[in-house]
Amino acid sequence: MKISSEYVKTFRSVQNRLRRDFPITKEKGFENLPENAAEMLILSILATNDTYPRARHAFKSLQEQMVDFNELRVTPAVELAQMLEEHVCDSGKASSEIVRTLNAVFNRFDTLDLSDLKERSKTELVKMFEEIPGCPDHARCAMLLLCFDIPTMPLDERMREYLVESGAMPAEADLATVKAFIERQIKASEIGPFYWQLKKAAEADDKKRKPRTPKDKSEE
């Protein structure tokens, strides 16, 4: 579907409100986010339809229990889900996505160390990561945006819901449609800040609307 131009004004108003409510400063912004691409993929999978504070807590727990990413890659998803169930809201889904994603990346590159990819052009990187089987598009785009500075908008369902409830998007617009609309409306240099602000707003709104389990101590 195509989103009507009548939503542009409301979208701009929401964008301006997010800038005021969630200003990015030296102390506040993309804090505690890894530069390592594999780490960013895992963290963003955990944060998909969840929160980055809970995702960080879950990721730290995995680091304490796993030797490295290769051990994580070969860990059965059921076993991994048990490790995550106290930290994220859908541990079964997150664990399956982590295992499938890491195996897809390993099969593609024969390694989970993606640091050498920073030497590739952005066009090459986009083509390489057009699809990662088992990986949420939110996590794939977050990795490309925050590790490789590729202007692609990460979006999860809770972020989409926030925009719909704010009147900035029609309820029937799916993730792909909303993502395309955002990328047309804002500059490439604005995508990173807008992602952080929208994600923060969706997390805050989610906590106000309904109780969530499990609770991260950092959010209590």
C-alpha positions in Angstrom: 0.0 0.0 0.0 1.0 3.6 -0.3 0.7 6.0 2.6 -1.3 9.1 1.8 0.5 12.5 1.8 -2.0 13.6 4.5 0.2 11.8 7.1 3.3 13.8 6.3 2.4 16.8 8.5 1.5 14.6 11.5 4.7 12.6 11.0 6.7 15.8 11.0 5.0 16.9 14.3 5.8 13.5 15.9 9.4 13.8 14.7 9.7 17.3 16.2 8.2 16.1 19.5 10.6 13.2 19.7 13.5 15.6 19.3 12.2 17.6 22.2 11.4 14.7 24.4 14.5 12.6 23.7 17.3 15.1 22.9 20.6 13.5 21.9 23.6 14.8 23.8 27.1 13.6 24.6 25.8 11.9 27.6 22.5 10.6 26.1 22.2 8.9 22.8 23.7 5.7 21.4 25.1 4.8 24.7 26.4 1.3 25.4 25.9 0.0 21.9 28.6 -2.3 20.5 30.7 -1.5 17.5 31.2 -5.2 16.8 28.7 -6.2 14.1 27.9 -9.7 15.4 27.3 -8.2 18.9 25.0 -5.6 17.5 23.0 -8.2 15.6 22.5 -10.2 18.8 21.7 -7.2 20.9 19.2 -5.9 18.4 17.5 -9.2 18.0 17.0 -9.2 21.8 15.7 -5.6 21.6 13.3 -6.3 18.8 9.8 -5.7 20.2 11.5 -5.3 23.6 13.7 -2.7 25.1 17.5 -2.1 24.8 17.9 -2.0 28.7 16.5 -5.6 28.9 18.4 -6.6 25.8 21.7 -5.4 27.4 20.9 -7.3 30.6 20.2 -10.5 28.5 23.3 -10.0 26.4 25.5 -9.6 29.5 24.0 -12.9 30.9 24.9 -14.7 27.6 28.4 -13.4 27.7 28.9 -14.7 31.2 27.6 -18.2 30.2 29.2 -18.6 26.8 32.9 -18.8 25.8 32.3 -17.0 22.5 29.8 -16.5 19.6 30.6 -19.8 18.1 29.5 -21.6 21.3 26.3 -19.4 21.2 25.9 -20.4 17.5 25.8 -24.1 18.2 23.8 -24.0 21.4 20.3 -25.5 20.9 17.6 -22.8 20.8 15.6 -24.5 23.6 18.6 -24.4 25.9 19.3 -20.8 25.0 15.6 -19.9 25.6 16.0 -21.1 29.2 19.0 -18.8 29.7 17.0 -15.8 28.3 13.6 -16.4 29.8 14.3 -14.2 32.9 15.5 -11.3 30.8 13.4 -10.8 27.7 9.7 -11.2 27.0 9.8 -13.8 24.2 12.8 -15.9 24.9 11.8 -18.7 22.6 11.5 -16.4 19.5 14.7 -14.5 20.4 16.7 -17.7 21.0 15.7 -19.2 17.6 16.5 -16.0 15.8 19.9 -15.7 17.4 20.9 -19.2 16.5 19.6 -19.0 13.0 21.1 -15.6 12.4 24.6 -16.6 13.7 24.6 -19.7 11.6 23.5 -17.8 8.5 26.3 -15.3 9.0 28.9 -18.0 9.7 27.8 -19.9 6.6 28.0 -16.8 4.5 31.4 -15.5 5.7 33.0 -18.5 7.4 33.5 -16.4 10.5 31.6 -14.3 13.0 34.3 -11.7 13.0 32.9 -9.1 10.6 35.4 -6.3 11.3 37.1 -6.6 7.9 33.8 -5.8 6.3 34.3 -2.1 7.3 36.6 -1.9 4.3 33.8 -2.8 1.8 31.7 -0.2 0.1 28.2 0.5 1.5 26.7 -0.8 -1.7 28.5 -4.1 -1.3 27.5 -4.4 2.3 23.8 -3.7 1.6 24.0 -6.5 -1.0 25.7 -8.9 1.3 23.1 -8.4 4.0 20.0 -8.0 1.9 18.6 -10.9 3.8 19.8 -12.8 6.8 17.7 -16.0 7.3 16.1 -16.0 10.7 17.1 -12.4 11.5 14.4 -9.7 12.2 14.7 -6.9 9.7 14.9 -4.5 12.7 18.1 -6.2 13.9 19.7 -6.4 10.4 19.0 -2.7 9.8 20.2 -1.6 13.2 23.5 -3.4 12.6 23.9 -1.8 9.1 23.0 1.6 10.5 25.0 1.7 13.7 28.0 -0.4 12.7 28.5 0.5 9.1 26.7 3.9 8.9 24.3 2.8 6.2 21.1 4.9 6.2 18.5 2.2 6.5 15.7 2.6 9.1 15.4 -0.2 11.8 11.8 -0.7 12.7 10.0 -3.2 14.9 6.3 -3.7 15.6 6.2 -1.7 18.8 7.8 1.3 17.0 5.2 1.0 14.2 2.4 0.8 16.8 3.7 4.0 18.5 3.5 5.9 15.1 0.0 4.6 14.5 -1.2 5.6 17.9 0.4 9.0 17.4 -1.6 9.4 14.2 1.5 9.5 12.1 0.7 6.3 10.2 -2.4 4.5 9.1 -3.2 1.4 11.2 -3.1 -0.9 8.1 0.4 0.1 7.1 2.8 -2.8 7.6 6.5 -2.6 8.7 7.9 -2.5 5.1 5.5 0.3 4.1 6.2 2.4 7.2 10.0 1.9 6.8 9.9 3.1 3.2 7.8 6.1 4.2 10.2 7.2 6.9 13.2 6.8 4.6 11.5 9.1 2.0 10.6 11.7 4.6 13.9 12.2 6.5 17.5 12.8 5.5 20.0 10.0 5.6 21.9 11.8 8.3 18.7 12.0 10.4 17.9 8.2 10.4 20.2 7.3 13.3 18.9 10.0 15.7 15.3 9.4 14.6 15.7 5.6 15.2 17.1 6.2 18.7 14.4 8.7 19.6 11.5 6.6 18.2 12.8 3.4 19.9 13.1 5.3 23.3 9.5 6.7 22.8 8.1 3.2 22.0 9.9 1.7 25.0 8.5 4.4 27.3 5.0 4.2 25.9 5.0 0.4 26.3 5.9 0.6 30.0 3.1 3.1 30.6 0.4 1.1 28.7 0.7 -2.3 30.3 2.8 -4.3 32.8 5.6 -6.3 31.1 7.4 -9.4 32.3 10.1 -10.1 32.9 11.3 -6.9 34.5 14.8 -5.7 34.1 16.1 -4.3 37.4 17.4 -1.3 35.5 13.8 -0.3 34.6 12.2 -0.8 38.0 
